[in-house]
Amino acid sequence: MILADFRLSRRARKTVAALARVVCPEDFDALGVEGAVIEEVELTLRSFPPLVRFALASAIWIFEWSALFYPASFMRPFSRLDPARGERHFRRWWSSGLLSIRQLAKTLKGMITMGYYEQAAVKACLEFHPDRWIADVARRRLEAFGEEIRRKEAEVIAPDPLVPASGLSKGTLARKKPHAAT
Amino acid sequence: MPRPENLFTRDDWTADRALTCDVLVIGSGAGGAVVAAELAEGGLEVIVLEEGGYHPTEEFTTHATAMVRKLYRDGGATLAIGSPPIAFQEGRAVGGSTVINGGMSWRTPERILDRWWREDGVDGVRAKEMGRYFERVEKYISAKHQDPGTTSRDNELLREGAEKMSWKVIPNIRNQLHCAGTNNCAFGCPTGAKRSTLVTYIPRALAFGARLYADCRVERLLREGTRSVGAEGRVIQPNGKPGHRFTVRAKLVVSSAGAIHTPALLGRSGVKSPSGRIGQNLSLHPNVKVLAVFDENVEGWKGVHQAYQVREFQEEGYLFAAVNIPPSILSMATPFYGRELDEIMRDYNRTVIAGMLLEDSVTGRVRVLPGGRPQAFYDLSDFDAHRLVRGTSLLCELLFSAGARRIVLPFEGMADLRGPDDVRKLFERPVHKPGIEVMTVHMMGTCAMGGDPKRHVCDSYGKVYGHEGLYISDASLFPSPIGVNPMETIMALATRNAERILDQGAALKAA
């Protein structure tokens, strides 16, 4: 895994937290997932290529401060707006006439909701519990087919040289390999 | 599980190093792993360089976003620029995209192979000639139908809908060994049942003496005139920065870095084709998804991913399948936020996510940006945009016939459909092309093979025209899109290319 040396600034974390209250379901605060969601967003940004990361970090900054220019914000940045005004600010981006602004809004929303729906508490609300399911079917698989699976996995490394149709190389150069399976 | 002894990671590097071998394979996915295994067993000394990390089966979990960061190139943030922008995903790990694909194993359609032979002059590629390569691949990756009882309800609904419409629907052939239906294919199979190259051809290559170096990014090929004699690059540190340098000198180089990175590698290395078509001819099977909400409990995650394919419209270039994805990834792709998002996500267990793959009719290109990174460019044609709308309308008809009560569309600004009568709304006004949510995982064709050095980049067996010692073995070779999942085609062509290289094996050893 490649994760760049990148951290969201304190201000950017506030922006992301405020944005999460707009784009995530209403139980965001009740579930106490703010810190975990911000961490997911940061990890996601760290995995992105530098140019994309820079663009999105800039978008977070611009989104925060562009709120100053709306009269209803009373010269406050996005993270200090009340929920209704914050939602209106986000909606301006979400339904902007400019495709690039809409795409940025979608991407920011996507990164945040992705982090939200990855939380165990949220998965439980959705009755989505794949670990239990996987443990159960994986156990049944080994009970029913364990021997055959082991046999097939051994066959994967058994010699069976490719024999060219032309026969020029006679299928193998027959060099003895110290690691070769027998 | 201990790491195989001849598989090395960044932890094994303490200084810059120079290595030598007979054959250097760049990439360890469907193309590279197969070539490496066949050549290693054939007696050649093989080194495989893989940019991604080594992540054994035990590391795969249901934490989807963590797996995306671990296994996908650039955390999945890869985009073909154009109208609309198209998100594409490729694996970056030992095993390449076979670790994260859905596990569909289909032979290349006969009509495609015939077209390649007839229109592109590809030698020895017709179905009767390719049969033995497909058979060999299918043996190692265990390509077969699912065991009974492993199919999820979303797939059964897709099948029922198709049958009600009297449309052809078939069970998928998948590379799996008694797959239990964990539905985690796209994030690494947690049981190893999906027979990716990570658990098949890579162990095979290693068993026959190949050495695999993970975390190694190849920057450029080493060349002497028109002959490729190896490659050089850097070991990647955990933060993505370049670490120790390496050079690998080889008698022959095989690039299997995929249809985006192979042309970029050639471009960075100054390899020119007489055709001038390196990086051209990008096709990518544009893909759209719909969310269909049902009244019944579906729980699409309880059973195998894509158990069936609807093939009724294959000749028109459409395939339909049910493609369950976890809530985190789904939430990112839905056109909702806040309360509306909550509403649709609360129906997650009653939702069928269905996708459509389109055999595209136009091509894009890959260019190397300053700094060496590749960038894909692709404009969906108006014709294909119309076909996406038509295909989506057919898919919606199927889902309503299966009992869907609401369908969320991949077209920005278009209201959800609430019943079969709504489907015609799709045609009431033209769909705004930049607002179509298109994605793909099938990139192909950027170093196409064929019989004419003025039209193609590689000959029929992957050797780059105008160059010695340089082969390509990945989806770059496809002269055209194939209309089905490409993994088995890549593997069969890789087997065939390896056979050709083995024919020269004695000369290579003596060189």
Interface residues (C-beta under 8 A of the other chain):
Chain A: M1 I2 L3 A4 D5 V22 V23 C24 P25 E26 E40 L43 T44 R46 S47 F48 P49 V52 E87 F90 W94 L99 R102 Q103 K106 K109 G110 M111 T113 M114 G115 Y116 Y117 E118 V122 K123 L126 E127 F128 P130 D131 W133 I134 V137 A138 R140 R141 A144 F145 E148 I149 K152 E153 V156 I157 P159 D160 P161 L162 P164 A165 S166 L168 S169 G171 T172 L173 A174 R175 K177 P178 H179 A180 A181
Chain B: E5 N6 E38 A40 E41 G42 G43 L44 G53 T61 T62 H63 A64 T65 A66 V68 R69 K70 D74 G75 A77 P85 R136 Y140 S142 T150 L177 H178 A180 G181 T182 N183 N184 P190 T191 A193 V199 T200 P203 R204 L206 A207 F208 G209 I236 P238 N239 G240 W301 K302 P326 P327 S328 I329 L330 S331 M332 A333 P335 Y337 G338 R339 L341 D342 M345 R346 Y348 N349 R373 E412 P434 G435 T495 A498 E499 R500 L502 D503 Q504 G505 A506 K509
